[in-house]
Every structure is written in structure tokens, then in C-alpha cells.
Amino acid sequence: MPLNRAAALQLGLLVFALPAQYLISNWATTSNLERSQEVRNLALSLQTWTNKIFTLKTWKNWCNWMVAKIQSTQFYEDDDYEGESPAIEVMKYREKDGHFAGSAEPRSPRLPSVKYRVGQVIKHKLWGYRGVIIGWDETAKAPEQWLKQMHPADKPHWRKQPNYSILVDTRDRPQAQVTYIPQENIEIVSNTKVIHPALDDYFEAYDGSQYLPRPWLRVLYPHD
């Protein structure tokens, strides 16, 4: 920790300790020795907490989050925005290989082999869970090790058909999940809303039959 930051934290602890000592002295029904020990314990706890929280990595992550949040807000509030979506930039950073429908390249033109669209609510034919499509690839695009495990040797055609990224309804799977499934395992359902904590990141509203993608997602899937 830089010297000036450490000094500032120590000063803050001292400033906080004075009113804390006053409160303990006036309201606690303990001896002077016990009150002094309480103050020392409080200062030690605060020092431990600040050492965990006020680190360079913590501040860096917080600043990056704030910048992304501001950029995203500006994008959604600007109806005349014609540049590159900040959300797409995040996708490039998080998934440089474009796996699991994470590519930032617009899906245009759309091939006839892709039957389903972003925003449609689906049900998995084999496992029965519901979800909403947030992206797709014309053929499976994932790490080889994942493909070997999830697209087994007896299902080689799964790799060659469109695969879809799905926000899974938390009523069917309590933990918030995103899955990636081949087209033949998808069944479209109607008049069904999905519950997932990331839903608002991708969609603006539900029109009664499907979810309406946010502007940045429409840029990626202009024909859906």
C-alpha cells in the first residue's frame, strides 16, 4: 500500500477512534481497563477491514465497474447513438475467442439454418427447463474440451448445427445459469416470462410473446 494512502487510513482510524472511545466511556458499564481494551479491539478490527477492502485491486475493479456503468447508461439514454456499443466492447474483453455466442461480430446475413431468434422463450426438450435466447452461433463455438464433454461422440451433428446461448429460468434451476444448447433440443413456448437476474442486461421489455433486445444486442443480431 502506498505510504500516503496508509497514512490517510491511519489518520481516519484515529479520527474514528475518538468518538468511539467517547461513546464507550459514557455508555458502557465497564472499568477503564475494559473500555481501553474495547477501543483497541475496535481499532484492530477496523485496520483488518481496511487492509482487505482498500487495496489497489479493489479500487481498480471498482473504477472499471463505474466507467462501464456510466458508458452503458450514456448509450441507452442516447437515441442518436451511432457508434460502437460499450456492451459489445465488454464482450470483446470478456470472451476474446467468441465462445458460447460471445462474438462481437454482427450475425449478418442470417442463414436459413438458424431457426430461432434472440428474445424467444424456449424449453429444453431433454431437460425441461425454460429460458430465453440471448445469442446464437451458426455452428457450435466453444472450447474443445467443453465440446467433447457436452457434445459427445455419439452426437457429432450437434457441433454442426446452430447452438444457442440461454438464460435459464431460476424457477427451474435456482442458481442463475447460462447454457449453450444445440438447435434440435429447443422447443419454443409462448405466453411465458423468464426469471433471471441478468434479464434486464439483454432486454428492454416483454411484448407478450418474446423479449425485446436492447439496442446493443440488436446491433449484433440485426435480422432477429
BATI-977901 format. One record per residue (C-alpha): residue in one letter; residue number from 1; x, y, z. Coordinates in steps of 0.5 Angstrom, whole numbers, m for minus. Example, Ala and Ser with C-alpha at 12.3 -4.5 7.8 and 13.67 -1.06 7.14 Angstrom:
BEGIN
A, 1, 25, m9, 16
S, 2, 27, m2, 14
END
This chain:
BEGIN
M, 1, 0, 0, 0
P, 2, 3, 7, m2
L, 3, 5, 11, 4
N, 4, 1, 17, 3
R, 5, m5, 12, 3
A, 6, m3, 8, 9
A, 7, m2, 15, 13
A, 8, m9, 17, 11
L, 9, m12, 11, 13
Q, 10, m9, 11, 20
L, 11, m11, 18, 21
G, 12, m18, 16, 19
L, 13, m18, 11, 24
L, 14, m15, 15, 30
V, 15, m21, 20, 28
F, 16, m26, 15, 28
A, 17, m23, 12, 35
L, 18, m24, 19, 39
P, 19, m32, 19, 38
A, 20, m32, 11, 39
Q, 21, m28, 12, 46
Y, 22, m32, 17, 48
L, 23, m39, 13, 47
I, 24, m36, 7, 50
S, 25, m33, 11, 56
N, 26, m40, 14, 57
W, 27, m45, 9, 56
A, 28, m41, 2, 58
T, 29, m42, 0, 65
T, 30, m35, m3, 65
S, 31, m28, m1, 68
N, 32, m23, 4, 65
L, 33, m18, m2, 63
E, 34, m24, m6, 60
R, 35, m26, 0, 56
S, 36, m19, 1, 54
Q, 37, m19, m6, 51
E, 38, m25, m5, 47
V, 39, m22, 1, 44
R, 40, m16, m3, 42
N, 41, m20, m8, 39
L, 42, m25, m4, 35
A, 43, m18, 0, 32
L, 44, m15, m7, 31
S, 45, m22, m9, 27
L, 46, m22, m3, 23
Q, 47, m15, m4, 21
T, 48, m16, m11, 19
W, 49, m22, m9, 15
T, 50, m19, m3, 11
N, 51, m13, m8, 9
K, 52, m18, m12, 6
I, 53, m22, m7, 3
F, 54, m17, m1, 1
T, 55, m13, m5, m4
L, 56, m10, m3, m11
K, 57, m14, m9, m14
T, 58, m21, m7, m10
W, 59, m20, 0, m13
K, 60, m18, m2, m20
N, 61, m24, m6, m20
W, 62, m29, m1, m17
C, 63, m26, 4, m22
N, 64, m27, 0, m28
W, 65, m34, m2, m26
M, 66, m36, 5, m25
V, 67, m33, 7, m32
A, 68, m37, 1, m35
K, 69, m44, 3, m32
I, 70, m43, 11, m34
Q, 71, m42, 9, m41
S, 72, m47, 4, m41
T, 73, m52, 9, m38
Q, 74, m50, 14, m43
F, 75, m51, 9, m49
Y, 76, m58, 7, m47
E, 77, m60, 15, m46
D, 78, m57, 17, m53
D, 79, m63, 16, m58
D, 80, m58, 18, m63
Y, 81, m52, 14, m62
E, 82, m49, 11, m68
G, 83, m42, 9, m65
E, 84, m40, 2, m62
S, 85, m44, 0, m56
P, 86, m40, 0, m50
A, 87, m43, m7, m48
I, 88, m40, m10, m54
E, 89, m33, m8, m52
V, 90, m34, m11, m46
M, 91, m36, m18, m49
K, 92, m30, m17, m53
Y, 93, m26, m16, m47
R, 94, m29, m22, m43
E, 95, m29, m27, m49
K, 96, m24, m26, m54
D, 97, m25, m32, m57
G, 98, m32, m31, m58
H, 99, m34, m38, m55
F, 100, m42, m39, m53
A, 101, m45, m34, m58
G, 102, m40, m29, m55
S, 103, m37, m26, m61
A, 104, m38, m18, m62
E, 105, m39, m19, m70
P, 106, m46, m18, m72
R, 107, m49, m24, m75
S, 108, m51, m22, m82
P, 109, m53, m24, m86
R, 110, m57, m29, m82
L, 111, m57, m36, m85
P, 112, m64, m40, m86
S, 113, m61, m46, m82
V, 114, m62, m41, m76
K, 115, m69, m43, m74
Y, 116, m70, m39, m67
R, 117, m68, m31, m65
V, 118, m66, m27, m60
G, 119, m71, m26, m55
Q, 120, m75, m32, m56
V, 121, m77, m36, m50
I, 122, m75, m44, m50
K, 123, m76, m50, m47
H, 124, m70, m55, m47
K, 125, m73, m62, m50
L, 126, m69, m66, m46
W, 127, m68, m63, m39
G, 128, m75, m59, m39
Y, 129, m72, m52, m36
R, 130, m74, m46, m39
G, 131, m70, m40, m41
V, 132, m69, m34, m46
I, 133, m65, m34, m52
I, 134, m59, m28, m51
G, 135, m55, m31, m57
W, 136, m53, m36, m62
D, 137, m48, m39, m67
E, 138, m49, m42, m74
T, 139, m45, m48, m71
A, 140, m42, m49, m64
K, 141, m37, m45, m62
A, 142, m34, m47, m55
P, 143, m27, m50, m52
E, 144, m25, m56, m55
Q, 145, m25, m60, m48
W, 146, m32, m57, m47
L, 147, m35, m60, m53
K, 148, m32, m66, m52
Q, 149, m36, m67, m45
M, 150, m42, m63, m47
H, 151, m43, m65, m55
P, 152, m41, m73, m54
A, 153, m38, m77, m60
D, 154, m45, m80, m61
K, 155, m48, m73, m62
P, 156, m43, m71, m68
H, 157, m48, m67, m71
W, 158, m49, m62, m65
R, 159, m43, m59, m67
K, 160, m45, m57, m74
Q, 161, m52, m54, m73
P, 162, m54, m47, m69
N, 163, m52, m47, m62
Y, 164, m56, m42, m57
S, 165, m54, m38, m51
I, 166, m60, m39, m46
L, 167, m61, m35, m40
V, 168, m64, m41, m35
D, 169, m71, m39, m31
T, 170, m69, m39, m24
R, 171, m75, m43, m22
D, 172, m73, m49, m26
R, 173, m65, m48, m24
P, 174, m65, m44, m17
Q, 175, m58, m42, m19
A, 176, m57, m36, m24
Q, 177, m54, m40, m30
V, 178, m53, m39, m38
T, 179, m53, m45, m42
Y, 180, m51, m47, m49
I, 181, m55, m52, m53
P, 182, m56, m55, m60
Q, 183, m62, m53, m64
E, 184, m65, m59, m64
N, 185, m66, m59, m57
I, 186, m70, m53, m57
E, 187, m78, m52, m56
I, 188, m81, m45, m57
V, 189, m86, m43, m52
S, 190, m91, m38, m52
N, 191, m94, m33, m46
T, 192, m88, m35, m42
K, 193, m84, m30, m38
V, 194, m77, m32, m35
I, 195, m74, m30, m29
H, 196, m66, m29, m29
P, 197, m62, m23, m25
A, 198, m59, m21, m32
L, 199, m65, m21, m36
D, 200, m65, m13, m36
D, 201, m58, m13, m38
Y, 202, m60, m16, m45
F, 203, m68, m14, m46
E, 204, m72, m8, m45
A, 205, m79, m11, m45
Y, 206, m83, m17, m46
D, 207, m88, m16, m51
G, 208, m93, m22, m49
S, 209, m89, m27, m54
Q, 210, m82, m25, m53
Y, 211, m77, m21, m50
L, 212, m75, m14, m54
P, 213, m67, m14, m54
R, 214, m63, m8, m52
P, 215, m60, m3, m57
W, 216, m53, m6, m57
L, 217, m56, m13, m58
R, 218, m60, m11, m64
V, 219, m53, m9, m67
L, 220, m51, m16, m66
Y, 221, m57, m19, m69
P, 222, m60, m14, m74
H, 223, m64, m19, m77
D, 224, m67, m23, m71
END
